[in-house]
Amino acid sequence: MFASPVLLLGTSVATLYAAGFHLLTGRTWRQIMLFWLFSLVGFMIGQIGAELSGLTWPMLGQIHIIPATILSWLALLVARLLKA
C-alpha cells in the first residue's frame, strides 16, 4: 500500500502543513509537536481513505493530495479547537 517514497513525501507534506499552521496560530513548542502529530494522522487517514475508495482526483505521484490535504487541515483545526 505505502512504498517508501510515498511515506517520505506524505510525511514531508504533512510536516509543512503543521509548520505553516503553527506559524499562523501557534505559540508554544508543545503546540508544534501536537500540530505535527494531528497533521500527520489526518494526512494518512485521507490518503488511506482515498486509496480504499478508489478516488482518481489529481495525484502527486501516488499520493491523493486533495483528500489528504483536506483531512490534514481538518485535523489541524480540531487540534486548535481542543486548545492543544
DAURMO-V375113 format. One record per residue. D_LAST is the distance of its C-alpha to the last C-alpha in Angstrom with 1 decimal. Layout:
d_last=D_LAST
d_last=D_LAST
This chain:
d_last=31.4
d_last=29.4
d_last=31.5
d_last=30.4
d_last=30.3
d_last=28.2
d_last=25.6
d_last=25.7
d_last=25.6
d_last=22.8
d_last=20.6
d_last=21.7
d_last=20.9
d_last=17.4
d_last=16.8
d_last=18.3
d_last=16.1
d_last=12.9
d_last=14.6
d_last=15.8
d_last=12.6
d_last=11.2
d_last=14.5
d_last=14.3
d_last=10.9
d_last=9.2
d_last=10.2
d_last=9.6
d_last=10.8
d_last=8.0
d_last=5.9
d_last=9.2
d_last=9.7
d_last=6.8
d_last=8.0
d_last=11.4
d_last=11.2
d_last=10.2
d_last=12.8
d_last=15.3
d_last=15.2
d_last=15.5
d_last=18.2
d_last=20.1
d_last=20.1
d_last=21.4
d_last=24.0
d_last=25.1
d_last=25.4
d_last=27.4
d_last=29.6
d_last=30.4
d_last=31.2
d_last=33.4
d_last=32.0
d_last=34.0
d_last=31.9
d_last=31.9
d_last=30.9
d_last=30.2
d_last=32.4
d_last=31.4
d_last=27.9
d_last=27.4
d_last=25.5
d_last=25.1
d_last=23.6
d_last=21.4
d_last=20.1
d_last=19.6
d_last=17.6
d_last=15.5
d_last=14.6
d_last=14.1
d_last=11.6
d_last=9.8
d_last=10.1
d_last=8.9
d_last=5.6
d_last=5.8
d_last=7.5
d_last=5.4
d_last=3.8
d_last=0.0
